[in-house]
Structure formats: C-alpha cells, structure tokens
C-alpha cells in the first residue's frame, strides 16, 4: 500500500482547520457565555461550510468534506449556545 502524500496533506489540513473551533466551543460551553460572539460571524461560517461541503461532495474531495463537516457541526453548536445561553 502506498501513501498518497497529497491526500495525507489534505487530511492533515482538515484536522488543523477543524480543531480551530474546538477551543471556542469548549470555552463557550464551560462558561455558558457567548456574548462576545457575533451571530453574523457564526452564520457566515455556517454558510461557507455549506458551500464547501457542496463542492467537496461534488468533487469527491475527502479532506474538504471532513474539515467542513466538523466546522459546520461546531458552528451549529456555537449558534445553539448563542440562542441558549444568556450572556
């Protein structure tokens, strides 16, 4: 079995992109505070991940799908927190 370094690089990038939202989601959940988060930023991220997911599925691009699926989920969590937590 040979390693496809381009795909491996793509998946590494997906991992790194995906974890960028984890600290914010964790902090928001732990503190129950999202007052400083812009709902417009959250919606911009959700919208962009939908576009990227559409592209990823259309081109069968695994790294794009993985990264954007994770960021989409984390962004939905932040939006849920924004609606739920009173800041």
Number of C-alpha atoms within 10 A of each C-alpha: 3 4 7 9 9 9 13 12 12 18 18 14 15 21 15 12 16 19 14 12 17 15 10 16 17 13 12 20 15 9 10 15 16 22 13 9 14 12 15 10 12 19 15 13 18 21 14 15 23 16 12 18 22 15 14 20 12 10 11 12 14 16 19 21 23 20 24 25 20 19 23 23 15 23 24 16 16 23 22 11 18 21 12 12 15 10 11
